[in-house]
């Protein structure tokens, strides 16, 4: 490895160490970067229509603010109410499963699961109560500590400010980074950057829209059926759909149990299945082809590993960063795989044959 590569490795290691060291303050900047990345194409289109960059950014910023604000005002109160109802109904649901579902399963399969479920029920109820107590104590401690509360508010206030300035100078920053690249690496780096941009666009602007649409479809469908906690189950199922098929498996299982407990009728399970089946039909025929295509290319196992590894390395920020970083890593790995398959290390005999044929071809051309 020559001196230049040692310099690159040292700089990369220093940058990684720096980001690990400042991980507690990264979250608002990462959120701002994601919002700026999502808003930049809209700002560029407004610029193409004749608006200045400042006015384009102002329009995008107002739209993002209204979208986030309306979402918080409309969704959070409903979610809070349903979470409270779920906490009240959880003991009754567990008792019903123990007294009704488990005997039915035992009659079908011959397996006695009552003892194991009773231990699980007691542990779940105890942990649920402890979780509520812990959340209450954390909120009380935050309210008592002025510095902690000020820190939270400062981080929230940073997000719109940083987002605005990133949006304003996004193209300038990208151009400066490109000019800093070594000249011999620029073509390859630009090509990989474009592929990474396609993957990130498919993920951030595609996968998130797919998750949101599925969450809305599931929530509206379950609410129309009259299923309790329909909004909560639907939105959680939409979030879980970041892993293929996980959202529909989790959602249809939880919604089926809740619906049968509520109505006591097997026919309601058909309605739940139709809601999730319609969501899968819309995803496979409309959302996936239009918004994603084959651009992300992450295996479900890779998705799970990336989320767990990101959380282990960088905490909550790592969970947020995991899938975008994994998607970009896949682009680099595909490039390295392509380079390796075309190298003499992979097929030295083929390279030798190609080298032997090339002089012969040149000799034929000289004869002509």
Number of C-alpha atoms within 10 A of each C-alpha: 5 6 8 9 10 11 11 11 12 12 12 12 11 12 12 11 12 11 13 13 12 9 16 13 12 17 18 20 18 17 19 22 19 15 21 26 20 18 22 20 13 15 25 16 12 18 16 12 10 10 15 14 17 14 15 23 27 16 17 21 20 10 13 17 13 12 11 10 11 12 11 12 10 10 12 12 11 15 17 12 12 18 14 12 13 15 14 11 11 15 15 12 16 20 13 13 18 18 12 12 14 17 17 13 13 13 10 9 9 10 11 13 13 15 10 9 15 14 10 13 18 13 12 15 15 11 13 14 13 12 12 12 12 13 12 12 12 12 13 11 13 15 13 11 11 11 11 13 14 13 11 13 11 12 15 13 12 15 18 20 12 19 24 21 13 22 28 20 16 16 12 12 13 10 11 10 9 15 11 9 13 10 10 8 9 14 12 11 15 13 11 17 16 12 16 22 15 16 23 22 19 23 21 18 16 20 20 17 17 24 22 18 18 28 26 18 22 31 24 17 22 24 17 11 15 14 22 18 22 24 23 23 26 29 24 19 29 29 18 19 23 19 17 14 14 15 25 23 14 17 26 22 15 14 24 20 16 19 25 16 19 14 13 12 11 11 11 18 20 11 16 23 17 14 21 24 15 16 21 18 12 16 18 12 10 12 21 16 11 12 19 20 12 11 17 23 13 17 11 14 10 15 18 16 15 22 18 15 15 21 17 12 14 19 15 16 19 21 18 17 20 22 24 20 16 19 24 20 13 17 20 16 12 13 14 12 12 11 12 13 12 14 13 13 10 12 12 12 11 13 15 12 10 11 11 11 12 12 11 11 11 11 11 10 9 8 7 6
